Amino acid sequence: MAAIPNGGFRHRRTAAILRSTGVKRGMTDLVFAYEEGQTAWLELKTGKVPLSDDQKGVAYRLKTMGHRHGVARTIDQALSTLAFWGLLKKGTQYRTPPEQPAESNDEFWQQRGFR
């Protein structure tokens, strides 16, 4: 798992330096790599804050390339998504019953026999 620190306010000079090193607008907050070269990408949002156009574009590109992508708006939603993707340690407990992610392409993966 890796966090991608693209968000937040940046001074113009810092933003320019980050762009020159490859930081892209709209990239998801977390990325997970696991068996058979699969990756999963999770965007973390609060409340009803919508995805930006850049975030929608990244999500579309990732999904069309066959990567898992989800958007979680609560901690329980994030944990449920990670559990559904098989990325939590076996026996991990969390407070509430699993919720489905607000936006995901898991049907694509289920049709292909993946969890």
Backbone as CSV, one residue per row, in Angstrom:
resi,resn,N_x,N_y,N_z,CA_x,CA_y,CA_z,C_x,C_y,C_z
1,MET,0.843,-1.157,0.000,0.000,0.000,0.000,0.889,1.220,0.000
2,ALA,0.468,2.219,-0.725,1.180,3.490,-0.734,0.171,4.623,-0.790
3,ALA,0.462,5.689,-0.082,-0.360,6.900,-0.146,0.247,7.828,-1.185
4,ILE,-0.617,8.529,-1.887,-0.169,9.444,-2.930,-0.542,10.855,-2.493
5,PRO,0.421,11.643,-2.006,0.113,12.946,-1.418,-0.048,14.064,-2.454
6,ASN,-1.087,13.974,-3.267,-1.297,14.988,-4.302,-2.165,16.141,-3.847
7,GLY,-2.991,15.944,-2.836,-3.983,16.952,-2.470,-3.443,18.050,-1.594
8,GLY,-4.309,19.009,-1.331,-3.979,20.082,-0.412,-3.421,21.315,-1.087
9,PHE,-3.367,22.390,-0.329,-2.849,23.651,-0.831,-1.329,23.599,-0.904
10,ARG,-0.776,24.122,-1.962,0.676,24.180,-2.143,1.060,25.590,-2.594
11,HIS,2.201,26.028,-2.148,2.760,27.275,-2.669,3.036,27.067,-4.156
12,ARG,2.962,28.092,-4.966,3.145,27.972,-6.410,4.474,27.321,-6.776
13,ARG,5.523,27.698,-6.078,6.840,27.124,-6.363,6.854,25.625,-6.047
14,THR,6.296,25.255,-4.894,6.231,23.845,-4.515,5.396,23.060,-5.522
15,ALA,4.269,23.624,-5.933,3.415,22.955,-6.921,4.170,22.726,-8.224
16,ALA,4.940,23.704,-8.660,5.711,23.564,-9.900,6.764,22.460,-9.765
17,ILE,7.423,22.408,-8.625,8.426,21.359,-8.391,7.765,19.987,-8.415
18,LEU,6.620,19.853,-7.742,5.921,18.574,-7.715,5.479,18.157,-9.113
19,ARG,4.951,19.094,-9.894,4.559,18.770,-11.276,5.757,18.284,-12.075
20,SER,6.915,18.908,-11.866,8.110,18.516,-12.620,8.612,17.132,-12.227
21,THR,8.193,16.635,-11.050,8.608,15.300,-10.620,7.579,14.229,-10.966
22,GLY,6.471,14.637,-11.623,5.503,13.659,-12.090,4.185,13.611,-11.344
23,VAL,3.974,14.497,-10.381,2.700,14.531,-9.673,1.604,14.906,-10.668
24,LYS,0.517,14.139,-10.656,-0.594,14.351,-11.593,-1.859,14.751,-10.845
25,ARG,-2.580,15.696,-11.397,-3.867,16.103,-10.821,-4.848,14.951,-10.925
26,GLY,-5.635,14.749,-9.857,-6.699,13.758,-9.888,-6.293,12.351,-9.493
27,MET,-5.006,12.120,-9.234,-4.567,10.772,-8.855,-5.224,10.380,-7.534
28,THR,-5.543,9.086,-7.384,-6.214,8.609,-6.174,-5.315,8.754,-4.951
29,ASP,-5.944,8.615,-3.783,-5.215,8.784,-2.521,-4.371,7.579,-2.140
30,LEU,-4.869,6.369,-2.428,-4.167,5.151,-2.011,-4.085,4.176,-3.180
31,VAL,-2.970,3.454,-3.251,-2.821,2.401,-4.259,-2.326,1.139,-3.559
32,PHE,-2.851,-0.003,-3.999,-2.509,-1.300,-3.428,-2.063,-2.220,-4.552
33,ALA,-0.967,-2.927,-4.348,-0.488,-3.918,-5.318,-0.583,-5.285,-4.656
34,TYR,-1.107,-6.250,-5.405,-1.186,-7.599,-4.853,-1.073,-8.633,-5.950
35,GLU,-1.376,-9.900,-5.619,-1.053,-11.048,-6.462,-1.414,-10.862,-7.930
36,GLU,-0.662,-11.569,-8.757,-0.877,-11.617,-10.191,-0.842,-10.249,-10.863
37,GLY,-0.088,-9.329,-10.298,0.082,-8.019,-10.907,-1.131,-7.112,-10.834
38,GLN,-2.102,-7.455,-9.997,-3.292,-6.630,-9.864,-2.999,-5.400,-9.017
39,THR,-3.717,-4.340,-9.300,-3.651,-3.149,-8.460,-5.064,-2.688,-8.132
40,ALA,-5.185,-2.020,-7.014,-6.458,-1.442,-6.592,-6.179,-0.014,-6.142
41,TRP,-7.074,0.871,-6.490,-6.904,2.300,-6.226,-8.115,2.783,-5.445
42,LEU,-7.876,3.504,-4.351,-8.973,3.956,-3.498,-8.887,5.464,-3.298
43,GLU,-9.956,6.143,-3.677,-10.078,7.588,-3.466,-10.849,7.802,-2.174
44,LEU,-10.359,8.661,-1.304,-11.009,8.962,-0.035,-11.654,10.339,-0.128
45,LYS,-12.957,10.395,0.102,-13.692,11.655,0.061,-14.460,11.803,1.365
46,THR,-14.813,13.030,1.693,-15.613,13.273,2.885,-17.008,13.718,2.468
47,GLY,-17.995,13.260,3.226,-19.374,13.686,2.992,-19.811,13.526,1.555
48,LYS,-20.372,14.591,1.018,-20.892,14.554,-0.348,-19.983,15.292,-1.322
49,VAL,-18.732,15.518,-0.930,-17.793,16.193,-1.828,-17.662,15.356,-3.102
50,PRO,-17.977,15.944,-4.256,-17.919,15.163,-5.498,-16.484,14.969,-5.981
51,LEU,-16.306,13.975,-6.833,-15.017,13.808,-7.501,-14.812,14.982,-8.447
52,SER,-13.589,15.452,-8.532,-13.266,16.502,-9.503,-13.255,15.882,-10.898
53,ASP,-13.282,16.713,-11.911,-13.194,16.201,-13.284,-11.905,15.418,-13.484
54,ASP,-10.794,15.905,-12.896,-9.522,15.192,-13.004,-9.613,13.816,-12.348
55,GLN,-10.262,13.739,-11.177,-10.414,12.457,-10.482,-11.309,11.501,-11.269
56,LYS,-12.357,12.025,-11.882,-13.226,11.190,-12.724,-12.443,10.645,-13.917
57,GLY,-11.579,11.483,-14.493,-10.764,11.036,-15.620,-9.795,9.936,-15.234
58,VAL,-9.144,10.083,-14.079,-8.218,9.062,-13.599,-8.984,7.763,-13.331
59,ALA,-10.142,7.869,-12.669,-10.951,6.680,-12.380,-11.336,5.969,-13.678
60,TYR,-11.750,6.719,-14.670,-12.141,6.126,-15.955,-10.959,5.408,-16.607
61,ARG,-9.802,6.063,-16.624,-8.620,5.442,-17.238,-8.220,4.171,-16.504
62,LEU,-8.220,4.212,-15.178,-7.859,3.021,-14.408,-8.829,1.877,-14.662
63,LYS,-10.128,2.168,-14.649,-11.137,1.134,-14.857,-11.047,0.531,-16.258
64,THR,-10.852,1.376,-17.260,-10.793,0.847,-18.626,-9.522,0.045,-18.862
65,MET,-8.500,0.251,-18.037,-7.281,-0.558,-18.139,-7.391,-1.834,-17.307
66,GLY,-8.535,-2.026,-16.614,-8.760,-3.251,-15.853,-8.339,-3.203,-14.404
67,HIS,-8.009,-2.023,-13.888,-7.640,-1.904,-12.477,-8.897,-1.726,-11.634
68,ARG,-8.825,-2.148,-10.386,-9.915,-1.885,-9.450,-9.818,-0.435,-9.001
69,HIS,-10.969,0.201,-8.864,-11.015,1.582,-8.378,-12.269,1.740,-7.541
70,GLY,-12.141,2.386,-6.406,-13.291,2.637,-5.554,-13.185,3.995,-4.902
71,VAL,-14.326,4.490,-4.439,-14.386,5.747,-3.707,-15.039,5.449,-2.373
72,ALA,-14.364,5.791,-1.295,-14.912,5.578,0.045,-15.154,6.929,0.692
73,ARG,-16.311,7.073,1.299,-16.684,8.334,1.931,-16.714,8.232,3.457
74,THR,-16.526,7.023,3.990,-16.436,6.813,5.438,-15.324,5.807,5.702
75,ILE,-14.851,5.753,6.938,-13.823,4.774,7.290,-14.378,3.362,7.156
76,ASP,-15.651,3.177,7.526,-16.248,1.851,7.400,-16.347,1.437,5.936
77,GLN,-16.658,2.380,5.072,-16.719,2.092,3.645,-15.337,1.717,3.108
78,ALA,-14.306,2.427,3.557,-12.939,2.106,3.126,-12.545,0.710,3.589
79,LEU,-12.811,0.395,4.855,-12.471,-0.927,5.383,-13.258,-2.027,4.680
80,SER,-14.537,-1.771,4.421,-15.357,-2.758,3.720,-14.831,-2.999,2.313
81,THR,-14.429,-1.946,1.652,-13.885,-2.072,0.297,-12.603,-2.893,0.321
82,LEU,-11.714,-2.580,1.255,-10.451,-3.321,1.357,-10.711,-4.790,1.697
83,ALA,-11.675,-5.047,2.576,-12.012,-6.435,2.914,-12.579,-7.152,1.694
84,PHE,-13.453,-6.490,0.952,-14.040,-7.090,-0.247,-12.962,-7.417,-1.277
85,TRP,-11.980,-6.552,-1.400,-10.880,-6.778,-2.333,-9.884,-7.815,-1.813
86,GLY,-10.062,-8.292,-0.559,-9.162,-9.289,0.014,-7.842,-8.695,0.471
87,LEU,-7.847,-7.420,0.838,-6.604,-6.749,1.192,-6.418,-6.535,2.688
88,LEU,-7.346,-7.021,3.507,-7.165,-6.940,4.956,-6.682,-8.287,5.469
89,LYS,-5.928,-8.262,6.567,-5.484,-9.500,7.197,-6.683,-10.348,7.572
90,LYS,-6.533,-11.655,7.393,-7.619,-12.558,7.778,-7.922,-12.376,9.264
91,GLY,-9.194,-12.360,9.601,-9.604,-12.195,10.989,-9.709,-10.756,11.437
92,THR,-9.408,-9.797,10.550,-9.519,-8.389,10.917,-10.975,-8.053,11.208
93,GLN,-11.198,-7.414,12.317,-12.543,-7.009,12.711,-12.678,-5.500,12.575
94,TYR,-13.845,-5.057,12.157,-14.135,-3.634,12.185,-15.535,-3.435,12.722
95,ARG,-15.867,-2.215,13.065,-17.024,-1.929,13.907,-18.376,-2.258,13.304
96,THR,-18.594,-1.999,12.051,-19.934,-2.136,11.489,-19.952,-3.171,10.381
97,PRO,-21.125,-3.652,10.003,-21.200,-4.600,8.889,-20.656,-3.974,7.610
98,PRO,-20.150,-4.793,6.701,-19.584,-4.265,5.467,-20.604,-3.467,4.654
99,GLU,-20.114,-2.371,4.079,-20.896,-1.582,3.132,-20.235,-1.744,1.779
100,GLN,-20.974,-1.616,0.729,-20.365,-1.591,-0.592,-19.804,-0.191,-0.816
101,PRO,-18.720,-0.074,-1.576,-18.195,1.244,-1.873,-19.215,2.071,-2.638
102,ALA,-19.135,3.374,-2.479,-20.071,4.269,-3.153,-19.942,4.151,-4.664
103,GLU,-18.732,4.031,-5.146,-18.479,3.936,-6.578,-17.355,2.933,-6.768
104,SER,-17.582,1.925,-7.588,-16.586,0.882,-7.741,-16.779,0.148,-9.058
105,ASN,-15.783,-0.613,-9.455,-15.923,-1.451,-10.646,-15.797,-2.927,-10.273
106,ASP,-16.294,-3.299,-9.082,-16.155,-4.669,-8.610,-16.952,-5.664,-9.436
107,GLU,-18.062,-5.233,-10.058,-18.819,-6.152,-10.905,-17.931,-6.674,-12.032
108,PHE,-17.090,-5.820,-12.587,-16.141,-6.203,-13.624,-15.271,-7.356,-13.139
109,TRP,-14.759,-7.238,-11.908,-13.860,-8.259,-11.358,-14.612,-9.523,-10.997
110,GLN,-15.815,-9.397,-10.456,-16.598,-10.576,-10.077,-16.917,-11.417,-11.305
111,GLN,-17.228,-10.785,-12.413,-17.534,-11.509,-13.636,-16.327,-12.294,-14.150
112,ARG,-15.127,-11.909,-13.729,-13.911,-12.574,-14.159,-13.360,-13.528,-13.102
113,GLY,-14.153,-13.777,-12.042,-13.780,-14.770,-11.051,-12.866,-14.284,-9.941
114,PHE,-12.618,-12.970,-9.861,-11.804,-12.436,-8.773,-12.726,-12.015,-7.646
115,ARG,-12.166,-11.983,-6.425,-12.931,-11.480,-5.269,-13.207,-10.027,-5.445
